[in-house]
């Protein structure tokens, strides 16, 4: 089912508004590690991410765990929304070309 250009642009505007509501963000994921993996004793949390082509891992203090979870969730939401935005923009561009509004 083909969407109209107006519908696509309305969806893009909703995505833009959703992006504006995102708070702090950081890439990566959280994992629980163990200082003694064989007996699974002395657990700690670690944030792992790649930025500018370099992988990093950081210890996360228990009091910061909730905030880091929110920030990584915000980043995942950011990536999903921007991917949707690009998809909709491509579809809108194709419609404009088809209608003759843009010359290729």
C-alpha positions in Angstrom: 0.0 0.0 0.0 1.5 3.3 -1.1 1.4 6.3 1.2 0.8 9.8 0.1 3.5 12.4 0.4 1.5 14.3 3.1 1.3 11.1 5.2 5.0 10.5 4.9 5.8 14.0 5.8 3.5 13.8 8.8 5.3 10.6 10.0 8.6 12.4 9.6 7.4 15.3 11.7 6.3 12.8 14.4 9.8 11.2 14.4 11.4 14.6 14.7 9.3 15.4 17.7 10.1 12.1 19.3 13.8 12.7 18.7 13.5 16.1 20.5 12.2 14.4 23.6 15.1 12.0 24.0 17.3 12.7 26.9 20.9 11.9 27.5 22.2 8.9 25.6 25.2 6.8 25.1 26.0 3.9 22.7 26.7 0.4 23.8 25.3 -2.2 26.1 25.5 -3.2 29.7 26.5 -6.6 30.9 27.1 -8.3 34.2 30.5 -9.8 34.7 32.0 -11.8 37.5 35.4 -11.4 39.1 35.3 -15.1 39.7 33.4 -16.5 36.7 33.7 -20.2 37.7 31.8 -19.7 40.9 29.9 -16.6 39.7 30.9 -14.6 42.7 31.7 -10.9 43.1 29.5 -9.6 40.2 30.0 -6.1 38.6 28.5 -4.3 35.7 30.3 -3.2 32.6 29.3 -0.8 29.8 30.8 -1.7 26.4 30.6 0.5 23.3 32.4 1.4 20.1 32.9 5.1 19.3 35.0 6.5 16.4 36.1 3.0 15.5 37.5 2.2 19.0 36.0 -0.2 21.4 35.8 0.7 25.1 34.6 -1.0 28.3 33.9 0.8 31.5 33.0 -0.3 35.0 29.6 0.9 36.1 29.0 1.7 39.8 25.7 0.2 41.2 24.4 3.7 41.9 24.9 4.7 38.3 23.4 1.6 36.8 19.8 2.9 36.3 21.0 6.1 34.6 23.3 4.1 32.2 20.4 1.8 31.4 18.2 4.8 30.5 21.0 6.4 28.4 21.7 3.2 26.4 17.9 2.7 25.9 17.7 6.3 24.6 20.5 5.7 22.2 18.8 2.5 20.8 15.6 4.5 20.4 17.6 7.3 18.6 19.0 4.8 16.2 15.6 3.2 15.5 14.0 6.6 14.9 16.7 7.9 12.6 16.5 4.7 10.6 12.8 5.1 10.2 13.3 8.8 9.2 15.7 7.8 6.5 13.3 5.1 5.2 10.4 7.6 5.1 12.6 10.2 3.5 13.7 7.9 0.7 10.1 6.9 0.1 9.0 10.5 0.0 11.8 11.4 -2.4 10.8 8.6 -4.7 7.2 9.9 -4.7 8.4 13.4 -5.5 10.5 12.1 -8.4 7.5 10.0 -9.7 5.3 13.1 -9.5 7.9 15.2 -11.4 8.6 17.5 -8.5 12.3 16.6 -8.7 14.4 15.8 -11.7 16.9 13.0 -11.4 
